[in-house]
């Protein structure tokens, strides 16, 4: 798919970050849009930005949606096809983050992140795939993470979902190649992108004193790692679609960690443990004053 003009794209997580940036970039290219997110206010802001910054006359529909709800996703896909006449692109972009130890993580939090990060991708892929095939030319873009290539302590739930998205999408791409149905798939692995994921993330109390000093400090440190803006990320993703890439890395941090995992496929873990120890909170040493007379 070399051009997006006149095509129709469905995007989840469109209320902010990469989802919003993708919507704006596609609208400028003349692509019609079906946008979804749980954040209704953010969706309206994205819609207003498209209206005020896009010269091309494009049709935009919005839907407040929980991607972990399979039935809701299926209904949205059918509604998109009915309203737009066809679907050519699907960006399964919605995602959240969770920080916790494996031992201490609550099952409800694990179900929450798996429901959004993994099942949201599965629901979006399966719900829209028949419509993409019917269009004769389609592309599925699933957002994993650099942590779908490289694991880190305290992020087991996030790592698990992003590794799962990678495996799911790579298998999907191979099946589509074999079928020669006019539909393709790309897995996206962003590094630190300036989005709202930090504010929406959950940080368990068991991380304090283990890998972080405090939740507030952890969020501030996390945001410092966001070195690529969402507009640049959207540009790289759309270039990847045009070139029909199987994998898209975003940011120099993603390229570095991908290279590290390739060169040291298991040994990189020891490096991460070493670095984590150096950055982890140090236990406080109590100092007691001794009265010299007590020694007499």
N, C-alpha and C positions, 0 to 999 in steps of 0.2 A: 504494500500500500504506500505509494509514493506521495499521494496527495490526500488531504483530509477535507477538501472543499466538497460540500454537498453530502458528506458522510454523516452518520449519526453515532455519537459516543455516549455510553452510560458510564458514570463515574460515581463511586462511593467515596465517602469521606470528603465530599466536595465543599464543606462549610469553611475549610481553612487549609493552610499548608499546601502540600503538593497537589491535593485534589482541586483546590481553588486555582492554583497556578496552571494545572493542566486544562481546566475549563476555560480560563482566559486565553491561553495559547491556542487551543483548538478553535475557540470562537473567532479569534482573529484570522484563522485560516479558513473560515467559512463552514465550520463543522457545527451541525445541530447537536444539542445536548440534552441528556436526561440526567439530572443531578440528584444525589441522595445523601442524606446524613441524618444523625439523630438530633443535631443542633439546628433547630428551625430558624433561629435568629441568624446564625452564621450562613445558612443557605440563602436567606433573603439578602444578606450583604453580598454574597457571591453573585447573585442574580443582578443586583443593582450595579455592581462593578462591570459586569458584562454589558449591561445596557448603556452605561456611560463611557465605556472605553473601547467598544467594538463598533466599527463602521459597517461590517458585513451584516446583512439581515439574516439572522439565524433564529431558529426556534429553540426555546429553552423551557423545559419542564422540570419541576422539582418535586421531591418526595421525602417527607420525614420518615426515616426508616432505621430499623435495627437489623444490621446485616446478619446477626446470629439467628434471626427468625427465618427459618427456611420457607414457610408458607408466605410470609410477607415478601421475601425476595422473589419467589416465583410469581406472585401477583404483580409485583412491580415490573418484572421483565415482560410479562404479557401486556401490561398497560403501556410500557414504552413502545413495544412493537405496534400496538394499536394506534397510539398517538402520533408516532413518527413514521410509521409505514415500514420501517426496517431498522435494524441495528447492525452496525459495522465494527464498532470498537467497544470493548468493556475494560474498564480500569478498576480492578478490585484493590482499592487503595486504602480503605478504612483500617485503622490499627490503633492499638493501645500498648502500654508498657507496664511491667510489673517487676518490682525488685523484692526478692525474698530468698531466704535459704531454702533448700529442698526440704530439710527437716521441719522447718517452721511454717512453710507456706500453707495457707488455708485452702481446702478443697474448693470452696466457693470462688476464691480468687483465680484458681487454676481454670475452673470451668468458665469464668468470665473472659479470661484472655484467650483461651482456646476457642470459645464461641465466636469471638470477634476476629481474631487474627487468622485462625485456620478455617473454621467452619464458614466464616464470612466469605472467604475466597472460594471455598468449595461451592457454597450456595450460589454465589455470583456466576461462577464458571458453568455449573450445570443448568442454572435457570436460563442463561443467555445463549448457550452454545447452539441449541436448535435454531434460534433466530439468526445467529451469525452465519450458520451453514446455509440457511434459506436466502440470505442476502447475496451469496456467491462470493463475497470477499469480506473477510473478517479477521480481527486480531484480538486476542485476550492478553492483557497486561496485568500480572499479579505482583504485588509488592511484597517482597521478602525483606531482607535487611542484610547489612554486612555481618550481622550476628546470625544469619542463616548460613554463613560460611565459616564462622569463627566464634567459638563459645567463650563465655566469661562467667566467673562466679557471681552468685547473687542474682542471676537473670535466667535461671533454668526454665521458667515458664515461657519467657519471651524467646529464648533460644530454641526451645522445643517447637514453638509455633512457626518460627521463621525457617528453621530447618525443614519442617513439614511442608511449608509453602513451596520451598525450593524443590523438594522431591516430587511433590504433586504436579508442579508446573513443568518440570523437566520430563516427567512421564507423559503428561498431556501433549507437550510439543512433539514428542516422538510418535505418539499415536496419530496426531494430526498430519505429520509428515507422511506417514504410511497411508493414510486415507486419501491424501491429495484432494481435500474437500474445499480448498480455497480459504481455509482458516488457519491461522498460525498462533503462536503463543510466545511470550517473552517474560522472563523472571527478572525483576528489578531488585538490586541490592544497594540501597542507599547507605552512605556513611552518616555523619552528623548533619542533618538538614534542619534549618531553622523553621520549625513548625510548632504546633501547640501540644505535641505529644508529651512533653515534660509536664505540663500543667494537668493533663488528663491521666497521668500515670499514677499507679499505686505503689507506695513504698512501705513495706511491712516494718513494724517496730523492731523485729529481730535483726535488721540490718544495722541499727545504731549500735556503735561500739564494736561491730564486727568488721564492716567494710566502709562505713560512713560515720562521720562525727554527729550529724543531725540530719533530719529530713530536709530542713530549709537549706543547709549547706550543700547537701547532695543535689538538690534541684538546681542550685546556682552553679555548681561544678558541672553538672550534666549539660546545662545550656551553653557553657563555654566550649563544649565539644562540637557545637553546631556551627560548622565552618562553611557550609554551602547554603545559599538561599534557595527557596522553593522554586523561584522562576527559572534559575539555572538548572535545577533538577528536572523540571518539566521539559525544558529544551532538550536535555540529554535523553530523556525517556522517549520523546517523540522522534528524535533522530534514530534511536534504536528500533522503533517500530518501522520507520521508513526503510531501514537497512535489514529488517527482518532478523534482528539479533536474537539469539537464544538467551543471552544473559547481558544485563546492563549494570555496570558499576557506576556509582555516582559519588564523586568527591575523591580527593587524593588520599584521604584516610581509608576509604573503601579499597582503593587499589593497593595500598600498603598492607592492610590486613589480609587481603586476598592472597597477595604474594607470600606473606609470612606463613599462611596456612598451607599454601602449595609447597613451599620449601621445607617446612617443618610440620608435616601433617599431624603429628602427635606431640612432638617435642615443644611446640609453641605453648602448650598448656603449662609447662614448667616455667616458661618466661612470664606468663600471665600471673602465675602464683607468686613469683618473685616480685613482680611489679606491684601486685596487690598488697603484699606484706609491707612494702616500703610506703605505700600510700595509706594503709589502714590506720585507724586511730591507735595511738600508743597508750598502753596502760599507764595510769598515773602512779608515780612513786611518791609515797608519803614521806615527808621529812620531819623528824622529831627533834626539837631543840633539847639539848642536854644541859642541865644545870651543873656547872663545874663542881659545886659543893656536894652533889650527890655522889661524886666519885670518892669523896673522902671517907 
